[in-house]
Amino acid sequence: MPKIDWKRLTRRAREHFYDRLRTREITEDDMAKLMDWISTNPEVPEGPWCKAFGTFKLVGHGATPGTLLTKDQPCFGEKI
């Protein structure tokens, strides 16, 4: 199973995440949950996946995170 390499995200991908962080109503507590999860260097499925953090969801495909959704937006792929 792949692992996300956050250090290898493209500049465009980082800007996209920063934009989503600004426009989504993400709590500080849920952001801390994301940071804690990242620090564990988690494995993710090879295909599409989704991980909920309370006020938002992180979705991706394999080792590549895709975007942040609001808690009410549906996501697809394996829920982790």
Residue pairs with C-beta under 8 A, 6 or more apart in sequence:
1 43
1 44
1 45
1 46
2 43
2 44
2 46
2 62
2 63
3 41
3 42
3 43
3 44
3 63
4 38
4 42
4 44
4 60
4 63
4 64
4 65
5 63
6 38
6 65
9 17
9 65
13 65
16 67
17 65
17 67
17 68
20 67
20 68
21 31
21 68
24 55
24 56
24 68
24 69
24 70
25 55
25 70
26 55
26 56
26 68
27 54
27 55
29 54
30 53
30 54
30 55
30 56
31 53
33 53
33 54
34 53
34 58
37 51
37 53
42 80
44 60
44 62
44 63
44 80
45 62
45 77
45 78
45 80
46 62
47 61
47 62
47 77
47 78
48 59
48 60
48 61
48 76
48 77
48 78
49 59
49 60
49 61
49 77
49 78
49 79
49 80
50 57
50 58
50 59
50 69
50 75
50 76
50 77
50 78
50 79
50 80
51 57
51 58
51 59
51 79
51 80
52 71
52 79
54 71
55 70
55 71
56 68
56 69
56 70
56 71
57 68
57 69
57 70
57 71
57 73
57 75
58 65
58 67
58 68
58 69
59 65
59 66
59 67
59 68
59 69
59 75
59 76
59 77
60 66
61 77
69 75
